[in-house]
Amino acid sequence: MAVNERTVPSGSRESDARVDQVAKVLTDARLREVLDALSSMDDRVHLDALAERLRARGHDDCDDVAARLHHVHLPRLADIGVIAYDAAENRVEHQEWRVADVLSVAGAALGDGAGDSSRL
């Protein structure tokens, strides 16, 4: 499983749609928190470990967090190529520099601490 390295020509409809997807991820506080948690973890992480890390940050129900990660958040991050997610194995693979770059762009665009991520 490798992180998506695909590039899209600028100016195409697909490129515009991709930019929109990335913008939505950058403005979603929950997804930024997932990326922040991943940035301090190994480059290959099991879903349960990520859910536990988020629970330790104050999210109430680890099972609920795991379900949202599995069905919503991780597929969205995988769709834009920030991570690779193997849903069958519940494994996340990421490259630390890619996650850090996305968080850096989000922080610059929104200001540090922007958004409320209290509920995954």
Residue frames as a rotation matrix with the C-alpha (Angstrom) as fourth column:
MET 1
0.592 0.806 0.000 0.00
0.806 -0.592 0.000 0.00
0.000 0.000 -1.000 0.00
ALA 2
-0.585 -0.810 0.034 1.54
0.811 -0.583 0.050 3.31
-0.021 0.057 0.998 -1.03
VAL 3
-0.068 0.507 -0.859 0.43
0.317 -0.805 -0.501 6.87
-0.946 -0.306 -0.106 -0.52
ASN 4
0.633 0.476 0.610 -1.14
0.707 -0.034 -0.707 8.24
-0.315 0.879 -0.357 -3.69
GLU 5
-0.346 -0.842 -0.414 1.49
0.410 -0.533 0.740 10.00
-0.844 0.087 0.530 -5.82
ARG 6
-0.025 0.441 0.897 -0.91
0.998 0.066 -0.005 10.86
-0.061 0.895 -0.442 -8.65
THR 7
-0.712 -0.157 -0.685 -0.79
0.159 -0.985 0.060 14.32
-0.684 -0.067 0.726 -10.16
VAL 8
0.253 0.859 0.446 -3.57
0.857 0.015 -0.516 16.08
-0.449 0.513 -0.732 -12.04
PRO 9
-0.548 -0.466 0.694 -2.98
0.764 -0.617 0.188 18.71
0.341 0.633 0.695 -14.73
SER 10
-0.603 0.324 -0.729 -3.90
0.341 -0.721 -0.603 22.18
-0.721 -0.612 0.325 -13.51
GLY 11
-0.694 0.398 -0.600 -6.88
-0.646 -0.712 0.275 23.85
-0.318 0.578 0.751 -15.13
SER 12
-0.744 0.457 -0.488 -8.78
-0.031 0.705 0.708 20.61
0.667 0.542 -0.511 -15.71
ARG 13
0.258 0.917 0.305 -12.17
-0.586 -0.103 0.804 19.85
0.768 -0.386 0.511 -14.18
GLU 14
0.595 -0.106 -0.797 -10.57
0.484 0.839 0.249 17.02
0.642 -0.534 0.550 -12.27
SER 15
-0.528 -0.848 -0.042 -7.93
0.613 -0.347 -0.710 19.42
0.587 -0.401 0.703 -10.95
ASP 16
-0.483 0.430 0.763 -10.58
-0.499 -0.851 0.164 21.91
0.719 -0.302 0.626 -9.85
ALA 17
0.627 0.745 -0.229 -12.53
-0.284 0.492 0.823 19.16
0.725 -0.451 0.520 -8.09
ARG 18
0.224 -0.648 -0.728 -9.34
0.756 0.586 -0.290 17.98
0.615 -0.486 0.621 -6.38
VAL 19
-0.751 -0.468 0.467 -8.58
0.141 -0.804 -0.578 21.50
0.646 -0.368 0.669 -5.16
ASP 20
0.028 0.858 0.513 -12.11
-0.680 -0.360 0.639 21.69
0.733 -0.367 0.573 -3.75
GLN 21
0.690 0.194 -0.697 -11.62
0.228 0.856 0.464 18.34
0.687 -0.479 0.546 -1.96
VAL 22
-0.278 -0.889 -0.364 -8.32
0.764 0.025 -0.645 19.48
0.582 -0.457 0.672 -0.44
ALA 23
-0.640 0.088 0.763 -9.85
-0.283 -0.951 -0.128 22.80
0.714 -0.298 0.633 0.65
LYS 24
0.470 0.879 0.079 -12.69
-0.476 0.177 0.862 20.96
0.743 -0.443 0.501 2.41
VAL 25
0.472 -0.385 -0.793 -10.18
0.662 0.749 0.031 18.78
0.582 -0.540 0.608 4.24
LEU 26
-0.586 -0.791 0.174 -8.11
0.506 -0.525 -0.684 21.78
0.633 -0.313 0.708 5.29
THR 27
-0.504 0.451 0.736 -11.14
-0.568 -0.816 0.111 23.53
0.651 -0.362 0.667 6.75
ASP 28
0.569 0.707 -0.420 -12.44
-0.167 0.599 0.783 20.46
0.805 -0.376 0.459 8.59
ALA 29
0.138 -0.521 0.842 -11.21
-0.952 -0.303 -0.031 20.64
0.272 -0.798 -0.538 12.18
ARG 30
0.721 0.177 0.670 -11.86
-0.444 0.860 0.251 16.93
-0.531 -0.479 0.699 12.73
LEU 31
0.905 -0.409 0.115 -9.70
0.357 0.586 -0.727 15.91
0.230 0.699 0.677 9.80
ARG 32
0.299 -0.827 0.477 -6.94
-0.437 -0.563 -0.702 18.28
0.848 0.001 -0.530 10.91
GLU 33
0.316 -0.157 0.936 -7.04
-0.933 0.128 0.337 16.64
-0.172 -0.979 -0.106 14.34
VAL 34
0.935 -0.005 0.354 -6.74
0.061 0.987 -0.146 13.18
-0.349 0.158 0.924 12.75
LEU 35
0.656 -0.732 0.182 -3.72
0.229 -0.036 -0.973 14.42
0.719 0.680 0.144 10.80
ASP 36
0.239 -0.560 0.793 -2.23
-0.802 -0.575 -0.164 15.98
0.547 -0.597 -0.587 13.92
ALA 37
0.623 0.032 0.782 -2.58
-0.592 0.673 0.444 12.68
-0.512 -0.739 0.438 15.79
LEU 38
0.938 -0.262 0.229 -1.00
0.347 0.758 -0.552 10.80
-0.029 0.597 0.802 12.87
SER 39
0.611 -0.732 0.301 1.91
-0.270 -0.550 -0.790 13.23
0.744 0.401 -0.534 12.77
SER 40
0.017 -0.606 0.795 3.10
-0.994 -0.096 -0.052 11.94
0.108 -0.789 -0.604 16.14
MET 41
0.588 0.249 0.769 2.64
-0.389 0.921 0.000 8.25
-0.709 -0.299 0.639 15.31
ASP 42
-0.428 -0.721 0.545 4.53
0.119 0.552 0.825 5.64
-0.896 0.418 -0.150 13.28
ASP 43
-0.658 0.122 -0.743 4.10
-0.706 -0.443 0.552 5.74
-0.262 0.888 0.378 9.51
ARG 44
-0.463 0.595 -0.657 1.97
-0.115 0.695 0.710 2.55
0.879 0.404 -0.253 9.68
VAL 45
-0.838 0.266 0.477 -0.81
-0.534 -0.216 -0.818 2.66
-0.115 -0.939 0.323 12.23
HIS 46
-0.715 0.685 -0.140 -3.72
0.641 0.722 0.258 0.39
0.278 0.095 -0.956 13.08
LEU 47
-0.162 0.781 0.603 -7.13
0.073 -0.600 0.797 2.08
0.984 0.174 0.040 13.23
ASP 48
0.647 0.455 -0.613 -7.55
0.584 0.223 0.781 1.10
0.491 -0.862 -0.121 16.90
ALA 49
-0.190 -0.808 -0.558 -4.30
0.969 -0.247 0.027 2.83
-0.160 -0.535 0.830 17.88
LEU 50
-0.809 -0.044 0.586 -5.36
0.281 -0.904 0.322 6.01
0.515 0.425 0.744 16.10
ALA 51
0.220 0.964 0.150 -8.81
0.127 -0.181 0.975 5.89
0.967 -0.196 -0.162 17.72
GLU 52
0.490 -0.108 -0.865 -7.20
0.859 0.230 0.458 5.38
0.149 -0.967 0.205 21.13
ARG 53
-0.646 -0.762 -0.040 -4.87
0.763 -0.643 -0.070 8.35
0.028 -0.075 0.997 20.55
LEU 54
-0.565 0.511 0.648 -7.85
-0.011 -0.789 0.614 10.54
0.825 0.340 0.451 19.71
ARG 55
0.517 0.748 -0.417 -9.80
0.397 0.222 0.891 9.23
0.758 -0.626 -0.182 22.69
ALA 56
0.034 -0.615 -0.788 -6.86
0.999 -0.009 0.051 10.14
-0.039 -0.789 0.614 24.93
ARG 57
-0.884 -0.333 0.328 -7.16
0.385 -0.917 0.105 13.67
0.266 0.219 0.939 23.56
GLY 58
-0.834 0.547 -0.080 -10.64
-0.279 -0.541 -0.793 13.94
-0.477 -0.639 0.604 25.01
HIS 59
-0.381 0.741 -0.554 -13.00
-0.743 0.111 0.660 12.14
0.550 0.663 0.508 22.66
ASP 60
0.036 0.515 0.857 -15.54
-0.978 0.196 -0.077 10.20
-0.207 -0.835 0.510 24.70
ASP 61
0.617 0.416 0.668 -16.19
-0.324 0.908 -0.266 6.91
-0.717 -0.052 0.695 22.94
CYS 62
-0.427 -0.901 -0.075 -13.33
-0.502 0.167 0.849 5.07
-0.753 0.400 -0.523 21.27
ASP 63
-0.417 0.336 0.845 -15.72
0.618 0.786 -0.008 2.77
-0.667 0.519 -0.535 19.36
ASP 64
0.700 0.707 -0.101 -17.60
0.456 -0.551 -0.699 5.76
-0.550 0.443 -0.708 17.95
VAL 65
0.346 -0.676 -0.650 -14.31
-0.623 -0.684 0.380 7.45
-0.702 0.273 -0.658 17.01
ALA 66
-0.624 -0.608 0.492 -13.09
-0.095 0.683 0.724 4.25
-0.776 0.405 -0.484 15.32
ALA 67
0.023 0.724 0.689 -16.32
0.796 0.404 -0.450 3.93
-0.605 0.559 -0.568 13.33
ARG 68
0.851 0.282 -0.442 -16.13
0.033 -0.871 -0.491 7.56
-0.523 0.403 -0.751 12.15
LEU 69
-0.086 -0.949 -0.302 -12.48
-0.620 -0.187 0.762 7.15
-0.780 0.253 -0.572 11.24
HIS 70
-0.602 -0.189 0.776 -13.19
0.251 0.877 0.409 3.98
-0.758 0.441 -0.481 9.29
HIS 71
0.038 0.777 0.628 -16.28
0.912 0.230 -0.340 5.15
-0.408 0.586 -0.700 7.42
VAL 72
0.907 0.421 0.021 -15.71
0.404 -0.853 -0.330 8.90
-0.120 0.308 -0.944 7.02
HIS 73
0.765 -0.559 -0.321 -12.42
-0.395 -0.800 0.452 10.51
-0.509 -0.219 -0.832 7.92
LEU 74
-0.155 -0.908 0.390 -9.80
-0.090 0.406 0.910 8.05
-0.984 0.106 -0.144 6.70
PRO 75
0.090 0.207 0.974 -11.45
0.903 0.396 -0.167 7.50
-0.420 0.895 -0.151 3.30
ARG 76
0.964 0.266 0.009 -11.62
0.250 -0.891 -0.378 11.29
-0.092 0.367 -0.926 2.79
LEU 77
0.454 -0.871 -0.188 -7.93
-0.547 -0.439 0.713 11.67
-0.703 -0.221 -0.676 3.60
ALA 78
-0.248 -0.512 0.823 -7.09
0.328 0.755 0.568 8.73
-0.912 0.410 -0.019 1.34
ASP 79
0.573 0.575 0.584 -9.14
0.740 -0.056 -0.670 10.24
-0.352 0.816 -0.458 -1.51
ILE 80
0.974 -0.220 -0.052 -6.88
-0.224 -0.905 -0.363 13.28
0.033 0.365 -0.930 -1.63
GLY 81
0.579 -0.772 -0.263 -3.68
0.235 0.466 -0.853 11.25
0.781 0.432 0.451 -1.25
VAL 82
0.284 -0.479 0.831 -2.58
-0.828 -0.559 -0.040 12.42
0.484 -0.676 -0.555 2.20
ILE 83
-0.271 -0.297 0.916 -2.73
-0.726 0.687 0.008 8.88
-0.632 -0.663 -0.402 3.56
ALA 84
-0.472 0.265 -0.841 -3.33
-0.498 0.707 0.503 5.37
0.727 0.656 -0.202 2.30
TYR 85
-0.299 0.460 0.836 -6.03
-0.878 0.210 -0.430 3.42
-0.374 -0.863 0.341 4.12
ASP 86
-0.764 0.081 -0.640 -6.53
-0.223 0.898 0.380 -0.32
0.605 0.433 -0.668 3.87
ALA 87
-0.110 0.838 0.535 -10.12
-0.954 -0.239 0.179 -0.68
0.278 -0.491 0.826 5.11
ALA 88
0.580 0.320 -0.749 -9.97
-0.237 0.946 0.221 -4.48
0.779 0.049 0.625 5.07
GLU 89
-0.023 -0.714 -0.700 -6.96
0.688 0.496 -0.529 -4.53
0.725 -0.494 0.480 7.40
ASN 90
0.904 0.409 -0.128 -7.83
0.390 -0.662 0.640 -1.29
0.177 -0.628 -0.758 9.26
ARG 91
0.072 -0.961 -0.269 -4.34
0.867 -0.073 0.493 0.03
-0.493 -0.268 0.828 8.57
VAL 92
0.983 0.120 -0.138 -3.31
0.059 -0.923 -0.381 3.60
-0.173 0.367 -0.914 7.88
GLU 93
0.065 -0.983 0.173 -0.06
0.961 0.108 0.253 4.41
-0.267 0.150 0.952 6.11
HIS 94
0.976 0.218 0.017 1.21
0.216 -0.949 -0.232 7.96
-0.034 0.230 -0.973 5.91
GLN 95
-0.005 -0.975 0.223 4.33
0.829 -0.128 -0.545 9.89
0.560 0.182 0.808 5.17
GLU 96
0.058 0.024 -0.998 5.17
0.898 -0.438 0.041 12.27
-0.436 -0.899 -0.047 7.99
TRP 97
-0.840 -0.452 -0.300 6.26
0.289 -0.842 0.456 15.07
-0.458 0.296 0.838 5.65
ARG 98
-0.684 0.651 0.329 2.99
0.319 -0.138 0.938 14.90
0.656 0.746 -0.113 3.68
VAL 99
0.262 0.776 -0.573 0.88
0.894 0.028 0.448 15.09
0.364 -0.630 -0.686 6.84
ALA 100
-0.174 -0.422 -0.890 3.05
0.744 -0.649 0.162 17.93
-0.646 -0.634 0.426 8.17
ASP 101
-0.961 -0.182 0.206 2.70
0.275 -0.647 0.711 19.84
0.004 0.741 0.672 4.88
VAL 102
-0.228 0.957 0.182 -1.11
0.517 -0.039 0.855 19.61
0.825 0.289 -0.486 4.95
LEU 103
0.374 0.346 -0.860 -1.20
0.927 -0.171 0.334 20.71
-0.032 -0.922 -0.385 8.60
SER 104
-0.552 -0.673 -0.493 1.14
0.613 -0.728 0.308 23.59
-0.565 -0.132 0.814 7.82
VAL 105
-0.847 0.312 0.431 -1.02
0.245 -0.491 0.836 24.82
0.473 0.813 0.340 4.95
ALA 106
0.150 0.963 -0.224 -4.16
0.687 0.061 0.724 24.51
0.711 -0.262 -0.652 7.09
GLY 107
0.149 -0.164 -0.975 -2.53
0.923 -0.332 0.196 26.39
-0.356 -0.929 0.102 9.95
ALA 108
-0.843 -0.516 -0.154 -1.36
0.408 -0.799 0.441 29.19
-0.351 0.309 0.884 7.69
ALA 109
-0.690 0.626 0.365 -4.72
0.235 -0.284 0.930 29.51
0.685 0.727 0.049 5.96
LEU 110
0.291 0.940 -0.177 -6.91
0.387 0.054 0.921 29.27
0.875 -0.336 -0.348 9.05
GLY 111
0.028 -0.349 0.937 -4.69
-0.794 -0.577 -0.191 30.35
0.607 -0.739 -0.293 11.90
ASP 112
-0.799 -0.389 -0.459 -3.54
-0.054 0.806 -0.590 27.94
0.599 -0.447 -0.665 14.59
GLY 113
-0.893 0.442 -0.077 -6.38
0.213 0.267 -0.940 26.41
-0.395 -0.856 -0.333 16.59
ALA 114
-0.623 0.695 -0.359 -9.07
-0.782 -0.547 0.298 27.31
0.011 0.467 0.884 14.06
GLY 115
-0.076 0.720 -0.689 -12.28
-0.491 0.575 0.655 25.34
0.868 0.388 0.310 14.27
ASP 116
0.020 0.196 0.980 -13.79
-0.967 0.254 -0.031 23.15
-0.255 -0.947 0.195 16.94
SER 117
-0.261 -0.190 -0.946 -12.73
-0.563 0.827 -0.011 19.53
0.785 0.529 -0.323 16.84
SER 118
-0.504 0.039 0.863 -14.41
-0.850 0.156 -0.503 18.45
-0.154 -0.987 -0.046 20.05
ARG 119
0.304 0.640 0.706 -16.50
-0.382 0.761 -0.525 15.73
-0.873 -0.111 0.475 18.36
LEU 120
-0.854 -0.449 -0.264 -15.16
-0.452 0.386 0.804 13.27
-0.259 0.806 -0.532 15.86
